[in-house]
Amino acid sequence: MIRLRRVAQGAMLAAMLVGVAMGAIADIRPARVSPAGAWAGQYHCAQGATALDLTITPAGRGRVRALFFFHALAGNPHVPPGCFTMAGRYDAAARSIALKPTIWLLRPAHFVWVGLRGTLGGAGGSMAGRIDGPGCTDFSLVRVDRTVSARVPAACRMERGAPTV
């Protein structure tokens, strides 16, 4: 009788552990993160490696707006600053973003605007993907705080009195 009770207790304990494990597995799913915020990194197009500061704001159910500010990197100092607004979509389940250009705010001579398609990585602290434009390949960004650098031209600032996207 004691042996039967121990077997029954063991079976109940095993069933409870399986239930806990199944519950934990059911709760493993990608975290829903937002792309909203400030991003910094670089992209590659015909002019070479170029610095990119991207500021994304929500625009309602799966829609986002952005400010695309590009400028020189130390290794490619001849890229002039420029910026334009963008609009697009963010798929939270796939963690993917697609943005298309909308309005030039500061356009350097001989530059064309580009779109981008990317995915948020890990806990939402990085983003990478493809630049849609002539002679372009990829981009990679990391999330940064919202501090505006003095190097940003007034037309490209996301602060009071500047264009909103």
HUQUI-V555137 format. One record per residue. OMEGA is omega in whole degrees, -180 to 180 (none if undefined). D_LAST is the distance of its C-alpha to the last C-alpha in Angstrom with 2 decimals. Layout:
# HUQUI-V555137
OMEGA&D_LAST / OMEGA&D_LAST
This chain:
# HUQUI-V555137
179&75.06 / 180&73.30 / 179&72.25 / 178&70.82 / 179&68.87 / 178&67.36 / 179&66.38 / 178&64.74 / 178&62.88 / 179&61.74 / 179&60.50 / 179&58.62 / 178&57.03 / 179&56.02 / 179&54.53 / 180&52.54 / 177&51.22 / 179&50.25 / 178&48.44 / 180&46.53 / 179&45.65 / 177&44.50 / 179&42.30 / 178&40.77 / 180&40.19 / -179&38.58 / 178&36.09 / 177&35.08 / -178&31.80 / 177&28.51 / 177&26.49 / 180&23.29 / -179&20.64 / 175&16.89 / -176&14.72 / 178&12.27 / -177&12.57 / -178&13.19 / 177&15.23 / 179&17.48 / -179&20.02 / 175&20.84 / -177&21.04 / 176&23.80 / -176&23.85 / -179&26.36 / -179&25.73 / 179&26.72 / -174&25.21 / 177&21.90 / 179&20.00 / 169&16.55 / -177&14.16 / 177&11.48 / -175&9.13 / 176&8.53 / 177&7.62 / 179&9.76 / 179&9.24 / -180&13.02 / 175&16.14 / 180&15.55 / 177&12.07 / 173&9.19 / -179&5.74 / 170&6.00 / -179&6.49 / 180&10.10 / 179&12.32 / -178&15.94 / -175&19.08 / 167&22.84 / 179&24.82 / -179&28.27 / 180&29.91 / -169&28.03 / -175&27.63 / 178&27.21 / 178&23.60 / 177&21.62 / 176&18.15 / 179&15.19 / 176&11.49 / 177&9.13 / -180&5.96 / 174&7.38 / 180&8.21 / -174&11.45 / 173&13.96 / 177&15.60 / -176&19.35 / -179&20.54 / -180&24.17 / -177&23.93 / -178&21.31 / -180&19.74 / 175&16.23 / -178&15.48 / 176&12.40 / -179&12.51 / -180&10.99 / -176&9.45 / 172&9.30 / 173&11.26 / 177&10.57 / -175&13.87 / 174&16.29 / 179&19.67 / 175&22.66 / 178&23.62 / 174&20.48 / 178&18.87 / -176&15.64 / 172&16.17 / 175&15.22 / 175&16.28 / -177&18.28 / -178&19.38 / 174&20.97 / -179&20.83 / 174&24.24 / -179&26.68 / 179&25.42 / -179&21.74 / 179&21.96 / 178&21.67 / 179&19.96 / 179&21.54 / -175&21.73 / 172&21.73 / 179&19.74 / 180&19.95 / -178&20.99 / 178&24.26 / -176&26.31 / 178&23.91 / -169&24.97 / 172&23.43 / 173&21.01 / -176&21.59 / 170&19.49 / 179&20.40 / -180&18.60 / 176&18.62 / -172&18.27 / -180&15.35 / 179&17.50 / 180&16.01 / 178&18.67 / -178&20.23 / -178&19.93 / 177&16.18 / -177&15.96 / -179&14.48 / -175&12.02 / -178&10.57 / 178&10.77 / 179&8.53 / -177&11.06 / 178&12.39 / 180&12.30 / 180&9.67 / 173&6.51 / -177&3.76 / none&0.00
